[in-house]
Every structure is written in structure tokens, then in C-alpha cells.
Amino acid sequence: MASLDPVLDKDGVRLTVDDAVATVTLTNPAKRNAQSPALWRALTEAGRLLPGSVRVVVLRAEGKSFSAGLDRQAFTPEGFDGEPSFLDLARGSDAELDATIAEYQEAFTWWRRSDIVSIAAVQGHAIGAGFQLALACDLRVVADDVQFAMRETSLGLVPDLTGTHPLVGLVGYARALEICATGRFVTAEESVNTGLANVAVPADQLDGAVRDLTAALLAAPRDAVIETKALLRGATERTYEDQRTAERAAQARRLRDLAGIGE
């Protein structure tokens, strides 16, 4: 991957594309890949720059930690250069505040698109915004040294970067509440046991495990994966009968496509 010319390389985010696989890398290990509005805009841009050939997107991070969360500079009175501080945001109108947070959230939404499968490769600390970025992906492969934590509540805030919906879906309401309200660390073993992670491996095997999973995902026909992802994504919102109907409709599309019969 390193030999590929980046499609994007700015503000702590690098995007490379190798045919059907895109890799988004957080590239500021000196700051443990701390996040900022500029990084979020770069992540949003990475999603928009994905070529149509991409089927799997791997999210990884350089250094010992995936992401230590929001850069502490955000909590200073001046905040980031050229960005509204928390105090500025609080003083804005309801509409302005809502629009700003919605813009930040865009960095976390595109990973769940039906036409791709996204895998987060997570090592070390994944805290707050880092935890939520891992949750933004469809699948999580973790190193055995991983430590997830949702620290927003401890700071008097809430997790607002789209992490609450997938967290409850993965581990259930009671455990999600306990994780968020206490801010405690979730280990690799617990993350696998609760469904938060798909698999945990020794840190030096993380990249290999992600490559193996990527190859397995690419082995199935693309359209079948797209239809299956859409079915599963919508399952929790549908009734059992509605899901049966959706399965039939999806299968009818697949059968006609395989038979070469257009709709």
C-alpha cells in the first residue's frame, strides 16, 4: 500500500486506492492521531473521492494508538486556528450549532454505505471520537492491546459523532449505557465477547488479519454483498414480515441478474 500514490494526503488523513481496496490511514502518530475539525473534513473528502471500483475500505492508523480522541486543543478557550471554539459554538444559534455538528458527523457516516464494506483495524487507544470512528465502520479487527473508551460523558458532553446507534446495536442498551456513563476501558477480550469486535489478534498480526478478511470479502460477487449488507442493515428497523418481504425482493433481483434478465 505504501508504494501507491495517495489520492488524498492532508490534515492527518491519507487515502490510497489499490483496485477494489481503499485504505484510509490516520497519519499523526506523534499526537496519537488526535482528531480535529480539519481531520473530519479530510475524512469526509476521502469518502467522496472513492472510485466506483472500491469494494472494501480499510481504516487504519499509524503508531501505537488508533486515535486518542478529540485533540485537547478543542477544550481551550481559543480552540483550533480558524475554527469555532466550543464557547463560540455554544453562543451560536440552535441552527448554527446543529449545522456545525452535522458537518462534523459527515466524516463518520459514509463508511456504512451499502456499496462498500468498511473494516477498522484498531490498536492501542481508541478513545471518544476514536472509539466512534471505529464504530462508524461495518467491521472491527482489533489488536490484543486495544483499549476502547467513551469519555464524552466524563467531560460533561455526549457521544455525538454517530457512535451511539452502532454501539447499542452491537453490545445492547445496558452495556452501552454502562460503557458511556463510566468512561471505562473495554479490552480486546471483552470487545470480541460482546460483539464489538469481530476478532482480536496479536498486534503484529493486525495487518495480516485485515488482509485475510478483505480477501474473503472480495471473494463473493459484489452485487450479492451489496444486497446482503442492505438487508442486514435494515433488519433492526423492519418487522419480521417486512424483512421476509425485503429478502424476497432482493433475491428476485439477484436471480434475474444472474439469469441475465433485466428488470
C-alpha positions in Angstrom: 0.0 0.0 0.0 2.8 2.4 0.9 4.1 2.5 -2.7 0.7 3.7 -4.1 0.4 7.4 -4.8 -2.1 8.9 -2.3 -5.4 10.1 -3.7 -5.6 12.4 -0.7 -2.9 13.2 2.0 -3.8 16.1 4.2 -4.7 17.1 7.8 -3.7 13.7 9.3 -5.5 11.6 6.7 -4.1 9.6 3.8 -6.2 7.8 1.2 -4.7 5.2 -1.1 -6.6 3.0 -3.6 -5.5 -0.3 -5.0 -8.2 -1.5 -7.4 -11.1 -2.8 -5.2 -9.4 -1.9 -1.9 -9.1 1.6 -0.4 -7.1 2.3 2.7 -7.7 5.4 4.8 -4.8 5.9 7.2 -4.6 8.3 10.2 -1.1 9.8 9.9 -0.3 11.7 13.1 1.1 9.2 15.5 3.0 11.8 17.4 -0.3 13.1 18.7 -1.8 9.6 18.9 -3.9 10.5 15.9 -6.0 13.1 17.9 -8.9 14.4 15.9 -9.9 17.9 14.8 -12.5 19.5 12.5 -9.8 19.6 9.8 -9.2 15.9 10.1 -13.0 15.3 9.9 -13.2 17.4 6.8 -10.4 15.3 5.3 -12.2 12.1 6.2 -15.4 13.4 4.6 -13.4 14.2 1.4 -11.8 10.8 1.4 -15.3 9.2 1.2 -16.3 11.5 -1.7 -13.1 10.6 -3.6 -13.6 6.8 -3.5 -13.6 5.4 -7.1 -16.5 3.2 -8.1 -14.1 0.2 -8.3 -13.7 0.2 -4.5 -15.5 -2.7 -2.6 -13.6 -2.7 0.7 -12.3 0.3 2.7 -9.8 -0.3 5.4 -9.4 2.3 8.1 -6.1 2.1 10.0 -3.8 4.3 12.0 0.0 4.8 12.2 1.7 4.4 15.6 0.8 2.7 18.8 -2.7 4.1 19.2 -5.6 4.2 16.7 -6.9 7.5 18.0 -6.8 9.2 21.4 -9.9 11.1 20.6 -10.6 14.8 20.2 -7.4 16.9 20.3 -7.2 18.6 23.7 -6.8 21.9 22.0 -10.5 21.8 21.3 -11.1 22.4 25.0 -9.0 25.5 25.2 -10.8 28.9 25.1 -9.2 29.7 21.6 -9.8 26.2 20.2 -8.2 25.4 16.8 -7.0 28.2 14.5 -9.7 29.2 12.1 -12.3 27.0 13.8 -15.1 28.0 16.1 -14.2 27.1 19.7 -16.7 25.2 21.9 -17.5 28.5 23.5 -18.2 30.1 20.1 -20.4 27.1 19.2 -22.4 27.4 22.4 -23.0 31.1 21.8 -24.4 30.4 18.2 -28.0 29.9 17.3 -29.6 26.4 17.5 -29.5 26.2 13.7 -25.8 27.1 13.5 -24.9 24.7 16.3 -26.9 21.9 14.7 -25.3 22.5 11.3 -21.8 22.5 12.6 -22.2 19.2 14.4 -23.9 17.7 11.4 -20.9 18.7 9.3 -18.5 17.0 11.8 -20.7 13.9 11.7 -20.3 13.5 7.9 -16.8 12.2 8.5 -18.4 9.2 10.3 -21.4 8.4 8.1 -20.1 7.2 4.7 -18.4 4.1 6.0 -21.8 2.4 6.2 -22.7 2.9 2.6 -24.2 -0.3 1.0 -21.8 -0.4 -1.9 -18.7 -0.8 0.3 -17.7 -2.9 3.3 -15.6 -1.0 5.8 -13.1 -2.5 8.2 -11.5 -0.7 11.1 -8.1 -2.0 12.2 -7.7 -0.8 15.7 -4.7 -0.9 18.0 -3.9 0.7 21.3 -6.2 3.5 22.5 -9.5 4.3 20.7 -11.0 6.9 22.9 -14.0 9.1 22.4 -14.0 10.3 18.8 -11.5 7.5 18.1 -14.0 4.9 19.5 -16.8 6.4 17.4 -14.7 6.3 14.3 -14.1 2.6 14.8 -17.8 2.2 15.4 -18.5 4.0 12.1 -17.1 1.0 10.2 -19.0 -2.2 9.4 -16.4 -4.5 11.0 -13.7 -4.2 13.6 -10.4 -6.2 13.7 -8.5 -5.3 16.9 -5.1 -5.9 18.3 -4.9 -7.6 21.7 -3.6 -4.3 23.2 -6.8 -2.3 22.2 -8.5 -0.1 24.8 -11.8 1.4 23.8 -13.3 4.1 25.9 -16.2 6.6 25.5 -15.0 9.6 27.6 -17.5 12.3 26.4 -19.9 11.8 29.4 -17.0 12.3 31.8 -16.3 15.7 30.2 -20.0 16.7 30.6 -20.7 16.0 26.9 -22.4 13.2 25.0 -21.0 11.0 22.1 -22.3 12.9 19.1 -20.2 11.6 16.2 -22.7 8.8 15.3 -21.4 6.3 17.8 -24.4 5.7 19.9 -26.5 3.8 17.4 -23.9 1.2 16.3 -22.8 0.8 20.0 -26.3 -0.1 21.2 -26.8 -2.4 18.2 -23.5 -4.2 18.9 -23.5 -4.6 22.7 -27.1 -3.8 23.8 -28.5 -0.9 25.7 -27.5 -1.7 29.2 -23.8 -2.4 28.4 -23.7 0.7 26.1 -25.0 2.9 28.8 -22.5 1.5 31.3 -19.6 1.9 28.9 -20.6 5.5 28.1 -21.6 6.7 31.6 -18.5 5.3 33.3 -15.9 6.0 30.6 -14.1 2.8 31.4 -11.8 0.9 29.1 -13.1 -2.0 27.1 -10.4 -4.6 26.4 -9.8 -6.8 23.3 -11.3 -9.8 25.1 -14.5 -8.0 26.1 -14.8 -6.4 22.7 -14.9 -9.8 21.0 -17.1 -11.4 23.6 -19.7 -8.6 23.3 -19.7 -8.4 19.5 -18.0 -5.0 19.4 -15.1 -6.6 17.5 -15.1 -9.4 15.0 -11.7 -10.8 16.0 -8.7 -9.9 18.2 -5.2 -10.8 17.2 -1.6 -10.0 18.4 -0.6 -6.5 17.4 2.0 -7.7 14.9 -0.7 -9.8 13.1 -3.3 -7.0 12.8 -2.4 -6.0 9.2 -2.4 -9.7 8.1 -5.7 -10.4 9.7 -7.2 -7.4 7.9 -5.8 -8.6 4.6 -7.3 -12.0 5.1 -10.7 -10.6 5.9 -10.5 -8.3 2.9 -9.7 -11.1 0.6 -12.6 -13.2 2.0 -15.0 -10.3 1.4 -13.7 -9.8 -2.2 -14.3 -13.5 -2.9 -18.0 -13.1 -3.1 -19.8 -11.4 -6.0 -20.1 -7.7 -5.4 -23.8 -7.3 -6.0 -24.6 -10.2 -3.6 -22.6 -8.5 -0.9 -24.3 -5.1 -1.5 -27.8 -6.6 -1.4 -26.9 -8.7 1.8 -25.4 -5.6 3.5 -28.5 -3.6 2.8 -30.8 -6.4 4.1 -28.8 -6.8 7.3 -28.5 -3.0 7.9 -32.3 -2.6 7.6 -33.2 -5.6 9.6 -33.5 -3.9 13.0 -35.8 -1.3 11.7 -38.1 -3.8 9.9 -40.7 -6.2 11.3 -40.1 -9.9 10.8 -42.7 -9.9 8.0 -41.2 -6.8 6.3 -37.8 -8.4 6.4 -39.2 -11.5 4.7 -40.6 -9.3 2.0 -37.3 -7.4 1.6 -35.5 -10.8 1.4 -37.8 -11.9 -1.4 -37.4 -8.7 -3.4 -33.6 -8.8 -3.0 -33.4 -12.4 -4.1 -35.7 -11.7 -7.1 -33.2 -9.0 -8.2 -30.3 -11.4 -7.8 -31.9 -14.3 -9.7 -32.9 -12.1 -12.6 -29.4 -10.6 -12.7 -27.7 -14.0 -12.7 -30.1 -15.2 -15.4 -29.3 -12.1 -17.5 -32.9 -10.9 -17.4 -33.2 -7.1 -17.0 -35.9 -5.6 -14.8 
